[in-house]
């Protein structure tokens, strides 16, 4: 189910004219007593199809759990990985104003027009960093997507903050540039 949801989120800007973040901002100031009222609002006022409207409203409720809470929950018991996560986020924020950081229950999607990297604390000692890098061969470090399946084309396993180096930043920048 996560793959289908991610596909909807990735397709949202093209199909609805706005990113998930933009839709969440629109709903943030609205007050609906029922889920169906919010869905109807998006359908009538913004001509969003039922499937997208339902997804946006559902995710707006998830947004009530703050992004910091989601990240904190992901790294509970894995606190030694936080410096790696923070180094990745610090670099990603330098790429451009069009980058959206979207924490979810088990991972953090980094999106431009579509997701270009995915940060997931895989174990207590490792972060898996998924990439969308079509036409890039795998190497010893830049492996195949592994458990990410088709959501990503490649994966790098990070054990320490020093691994957020020039080579890794180059792959992140390449994925960012290809995500338009």
Secondary structure as the mmCIF struct_conf table of DSSP 4:
data_model
#
loop_
_struct_conf.conf_type_id
_struct_conf.id
_struct_conf.beg_label_comp_id
_struct_conf.beg_label_asym_id
_struct_conf.beg_label_seq_id
_struct_conf.end_label_comp_id
_struct_conf.end_label_asym_id
_struct_conf.end_label_seq_id
HELX_RH_AL_P HELX_RH_AL_P1 UNK A 2 UNK A 16
BEND BEND1 UNK A 17 UNK A 18
HELX_RH_AL_P HELX_RH_AL_P2 UNK A 20 UNK A 28
TURN_TY1_P TURN_TY1_P1 UNK A 29 UNK A 29
BEND BEND2 UNK A 33 UNK A 34
HELX_RH_AL_P HELX_RH_AL_P3 UNK A 35 UNK A 46
HELX_RH_AL_P HELX_RH_AL_P4 UNK A 50 UNK A 62
TURN_TY1_P TURN_TY1_P2 UNK A 63 UNK A 64
BEND BEND3 UNK A 65 UNK A 65
HELX_RH_AL_P HELX_RH_AL_P5 UNK A 67 UNK A 74
TURN_TY1_P TURN_TY1_P3 UNK A 75 UNK A 77
HELX_RH_3T_P HELX_RH_3T_P1 UNK A 79 UNK A 81
HELX_RH_AL_P HELX_RH_AL_P6 UNK A 82 UNK A 92
TURN_TY1_P TURN_TY1_P4 UNK A 93 UNK A 94
BEND BEND4 UNK A 95 UNK A 95
TURN_TY1_P TURN_TY1_P5 UNK A 97 UNK A 98
STRN STRN1 UNK A 100 UNK A 103
BEND BEND5 UNK A 105 UNK A 106
STRN STRN2 UNK A 108 UNK A 111
BEND BEND6 UNK A 112 UNK A 114
STRN STRN3 UNK A 115 UNK A 121
BEND BEND7 UNK A 123 UNK A 125
STRN STRN4 UNK A 127 UNK A 131
TURN_TY1_P TURN_TY1_P6 UNK A 134 UNK A 135
HELX_LH_PP_P HELX_LH_PP_P1 UNK A 136 UNK A 138
BEND BEND8 UNK A 140 UNK A 142
STRN STRN5 UNK A 143 UNK A 144
HELX_RH_3T_P HELX_RH_3T_P2 UNK A 146 UNK A 151
BEND BEND9 UNK A 153 UNK A 153
STRN STRN6 UNK A 154 UNK A 158
BEND BEND10 UNK A 160 UNK A 160
HELX_RH_3T_P HELX_RH_3T_P3 UNK A 161 UNK A 163
BEND BEND11 UNK A 164 UNK A 164
HELX_RH_AL_P HELX_RH_AL_P7 UNK A 166 UNK A 178
TURN_TY1_P TURN_TY1_P7 UNK A 179 UNK A 179
#
